[in-house]
């Protein structure tokens, strides 16, 4: 449970960027598969950005909890895709 809470805390600042990406994806009216691929590329970019910036020091906390970089960003992708799927299904019902 402690690992999951740590992942959620890491995802919190990225949530607004993810929501902005959801809105941008909604403007193009994609299928869910296309949206999953777009989120995958955004997750890879976020990993690259975190590794190249000063926030790389935050990753040492996750390593001490036994969470590798791959696991961390995989869970972030899964969480993000779940939120995005719910969002897109709800938005498509009203549009």
N, C-alpha and C positions, 0 to 999 in steps of 0.2 A: 504494500500500500504506500509505503514511503517513497518508493521509486516512481509510482504513478503520480503522486503529488508533486514530486520534483519535476517530472515531465510537464505537468500542467503549468507549474510556475514558469518554466522555460517558454511555454507556448503563449502565455498571457500577453507579452509585449508584441508578439507576432500576430495576434488575433486581428487587430485593426487592419494590418496589411493584408491579411488573408480575406477579410470581409471586403476590402476594396477590390481585391482580385475577383471575388465572387460577383460583385456588381459589374465589373468589366466583362467577365465571362457571360453574365446574363445579357448584356447588350448585344453580344454576338449570337445569342439564342442557340447554344450548342446542345448536342446530345450529351448524355452523362459520360459516355466513354471519352469524348473529346475534352470534357471538363476534367476528367481524371488525369489525362495525359498532360494538360496544361498545369494542373496542380503538381504533378510529378516534376515537371521542369522547374516550377517555382520552388519546390522543396530542394531540388539539387542546387539551385542558385542560392537559396538561403544557407545551405550547408557550406557552399563555397565562400559566401560572405562572412559567415561566422568564423570560419577557419582563417580567413585572411585579415580579419579585423581584430581589434583589441578584446572582443568578447570571447576569444578563444580560451581565456582564463576561466570562464564559466564552465567549460567542458571538463576541467579537472575535478569539479564537484561531482559530476556525473560518473566519471571514472572511479572515484572513490566509493560511489554507491554500487559499482559493478555494472554500469550502463555504458556500452560502447557508443561511439558516434553513430555507427550504422543503426543500432537499435533505437537510439534517441530520435534520429530523423525518420526512421521507419514508423515509429509510434506517432510522431508529429504528422506524418503523411496520412496515416490511418484516421487519426482524430480529425484532421482537416477535411478529408474526403467524406467522413460521416456527416460533419456539420454542413459541408457544401451540398451533399446529396439531399439532405432535408430542406435546405434553403432553396435549391433549384426545383424540387418537387412542389414546394409551397408556392413559389413564385409562378411557376408554369400553370398552376391551377387558377391564378388570378389574372394572368395576362392572356 
